[in-house]
């Protein structure tokens, strides 16, 4: 399992990691008022269009075909199909610290940033040493 | 002078904006426009404003501060009115709708959940379950024409999309009870889910726990990114 948990986008020091994940909310959602104008978002819109075009192109099909050809079905036999296997597997991997993702200690930080406070609890890794973070984007201040 | 609008709140909102500034370089000064029932947080709209990191951050910082102070309607980035008078007129004109929306959002925050699945894991599943795709795969692996490869890729692409949609619906259904509302958006490439939830502030711990359970049950092939609490951009 991988769950990266982030408190809000701009708390957390540099604030560089999380903004990307909420960018489309800030730019595409939110309230507008009829008849008022919006600034140009030219570059950003082009990026999004590119994404959609690419999904149904011959290039994509060929990439999928190549990925399938490359797959080793035999070694994939143990591929997850049952929930119980999954959970067992996950626990083992987690215990070995193999889990590729990060479950951060940000839960506690949530309520603090909600209040707009910035006290930092001591920088001890919390409780879950086996899941020590490997992802660079979570909001452990001081690391970024 | 055009007016940049950050948010609309009730007139009784404390507007905790100390130390914050608005968009632009040099940063613009934040101001408040008021009617009897509502307030709007605004600044001057700088010339040539674009969606630069600095400006998007400034917008978001203002909204996070307001969110901590009470119900807030976040405006979309970059919204500019002709002037203060027109903003006040808009507040008056839409007062009922804004008040109603503020009441609905009071005490609630947004969480955004993105999820992806390891591509090999998904392709393996597709191949295990489709004879046609498996056979095409064997054929193109040996030699196979360009057309075969395109046909294989197209079938697989279709499956990837369909399964992604099913998984997105499934995750949404399983988390539905933990949130007040949810709102789907276009997933990023390589992901199947981009879903925002409106969650009562008092129940955020339970919501986060539900997401964590969901992530754990799905196993190593999946990666989830949960961001929040956020201003309720997706629910205004």
Contacts between the chains, C-beta under 8 A, distances in Angstrom:
chain1	res1	chain2	res2	distance
A	1	B	215	4.8
A	1	B	216	4.8
A	1	B	218	6.7
A	1	B	219	6.2
A	1	B	220	6.3
A	1	B	222	6.9
A	1	B	224	7.8
A	2	B	215	7.0
A	2	B	220	7.4
A	2	B	222	6.7
A	2	B	223	3.9
A	2	B	224	6.4
A	3	B	211	7.0
A	3	B	212	5.8
A	3	B	215	4.1
A	3	B	216	7.9
A	3	B	223	7.8
A	3	B	224	4.6
A	3	B	225	7.8
A	3	B	226	6.6
A	4	B	223	7.3
A	4	B	224	7.1
A	4	B	225	4.7
A	4	B	226	7.2
A	5	B	208	7.1
A	5	B	225	8.0
A	5	B	226	5.0
A	6	B	225	6.9
A	6	B	226	6.9
A	6	B	227	4.5
A	6	B	228	7.8
A	7	B	227	7.9
A	7	B	228	7.4
A	7	B	229	7.6
A	8	B	60	8.0
A	8	B	64	5.4
A	8	B	227	7.3
A	8	B	228	6.7
A	8	B	229	6.2
A	8	B	230	5.6
A	9	B	60	5.5
A	9	B	64	7.6
A	9	B	227	6.8
A	9	B	230	7.0
A	10	B	57	5.6
A	10	B	60	5.2
A	10	B	61	5.2
A	10	B	64	6.3
A	11	B	64	7.2
A	15	B	57	6.4
A	18	B	227	6.1
A	19	B	53	7.1
A	19	B	56	6.8
A	19	B	57	6.6
A	19	B	60	7.3
A	21	B	112	6.8
A	21	B	114	6.6
A	21	B	225	6.1
A	21	B	227	5.1
A	22	B	60	7.3
A	22	B	112	6.3
A	22	B	227	5.8
A	22	B	230	6.2
A	23	B	56	6.9
A	24	B	185	6.7
A	24	B	186	7.9
A	24	B	194	7.8
A	25	B	110	7.6
A	25	B	112	6.3
A	25	B	185	8.0
A	25	B	196	7.0
A	25	B	230	6.8
A	25	B	233	4.2
A	25	B	234	6.3
A	26	B	56	5.8
A	26	B	59	6.4
A	26	B	60	5.8
A	26	B	76	7.5
A	26	B	77	4.9
A	26	B	233	6.6
A	27	B	51	6.2
A	27	B	56	7.5
A	27	B	76	7.1
A	27	B	77	5.2
A	27	B	78	7.6
A	28	B	76	7.3
A	28	B	185	7.5
A	29	B	76	6.6
A	29	B	185	7.7
A	29	B	196	7.8
A	29	B	233	3.8
A	29	B	234	4.8
A	29	B	236	7.6
A	30	B	74	4.8
A	30	B	75	5.3
A	30	B	76	3.5
A	30	B	77	6.9
A	30	B	79	7.9
A	30	B	233	4.6
A	30	B	236	6.3
A	31	B	8	7.0
A	31	B	73	5.1
A	31	B	74	6.6
A	31	B	75	5.1
A	31	B	76	6.5
A	31	B	79	7.9
A	31	B	236	4.2
A	32	B	75	7.1
A	32	B	76	5.3
A	32	B	79	5.8
A	33	B	5	7.2
A	33	B	75	7.8
A	33	B	79	6.6
A	33	B	81	6.8
A	33	B	87	7.9
A	33	B	90	5.0
A	33	B	94	7.6
A	36	B	5	7.4
A	36	B	79	5.6
A	36	B	80	6.2
A	36	B	81	4.6
A	36	B	82	7.7
A	36	B	86	7.7
A	36	B	90	7.4
A	37	B	79	7.8
A	37	B	80	5.4
A	38	B	76	6.8
A	38	B	78	4.5
A	38	B	79	5.7
A	38	B	80	7.0
A	39	B	49	4.6
A	39	B	50	6.2
A	39	B	51	7.0
A	39	B	77	7.9
A	39	B	78	3.8
A	39	B	80	6.5
A	40	B	50	6.5
A	41	B	50	7.7
A	41	B	51	5.1
A	41	B	78	6.8
A	43	B	51	7.8
A	44	B	51	5.8
A	48	B	186	7.8
A	51	B	188	7.6
A	51	B	189	5.6
A	52	B	186	7.9
A	54	B	189	7.3
A	55	B	157	7.4
A	55	B	161	7.6
A	55	B	189	7.6
A	56	B	157	7.1
A	58	B	150	5.9
A	58	B	153	7.9
A	60	B	153	6.8
A	60	B	157	6.0
A	61	B	149	7.4
A	61	B	150	4.9
A	61	B	152	7.6
A	61	B	153	2.8
A	61	B	154	4.9
A	61	B	156	7.7
A	61	B	157	5.9
A	62	B	149	5.8
A	62	B	150	6.6
A	62	B	153	5.6
A	63	B	153	7.0
A	64	B	123	7.6
A	64	B	152	7.3
A	64	B	153	4.1
A	64	B	156	4.3
A	64	B	157	5.5
A	64	B	160	7.2
A	65	B	137	8.0
A	65	B	140	6.0
A	65	B	149	4.2
A	65	B	150	7.3
A	65	B	152	4.4
A	65	B	153	4.0
A	65	B	156	7.1
A	66	B	149	7.8
A	67	B	119	6.5
A	67	B	120	7.3
A	67	B	123	5.9
A	68	B	123	5.6
A	68	B	127	6.4
A	68	B	133	7.4
A	68	B	137	4.8
A	68	B	140	7.9
A	68	B	152	6.4
A	68	B	153	7.9
A	68	B	156	6.0
A	69	B	137	6.4
A	69	B	140	6.0
A	69	B	141	4.7
A	71	B	120	6.1
A	71	B	123	5.7
A	71	B	124	6.1
A	71	B	127	6.9
A	71	B	137	7.9
A	73	B	124	6.8
A	73	B	127	6.5
A	73	B	128	7.8
A	76	B	120	7.4
A	76	B	124	4.2
A	79	B	121	6.1
A	79	B	124	4.7
A	79	B	125	6.9
A	79	B	128	7.7
A	80	B	121	6.9
A	80	B	219	5.1
A	80	B	220	7.7
A	80	B	221	6.1
A	81	B	125	7.5
A	83	B	217	6.1
A	86	B	217	7.0
A	86	B	218	7.1
A	86	B	219	3.5
A	86	B	220	7.6
A	87	B	216	6.8
A	87	B	217	6.7
A	87	B	219	7.3
A	89	B	219	6.5
A	89	B	220	6.5
A	90	B	216	6.4
A	90	B	219	5.4
A	90	B	220	5.8
A	93	B	220	6.1
A	99	B	220	7.2
A	100	B	220	7.5
A	100	B	223	7.9
A	101	B	223	5.7
A	103	B	212	7.5
A	107	B	205	7.8
A	107	B	208	6.3
A	110	B	204	7.0
A	110	B	208	7.7
A	110	B	228	7.8
A	110	B	229	6.8
A	113	B	64	7.9
A	114	B	68	6.0
A	114	B	201	7.9
A	114	B	229	6.1
A	115	B	68	6.4
A	116	B	16	7.2
A	116	B	64	8.0
A	116	B	65	6.5
A	116	B	68	5.1
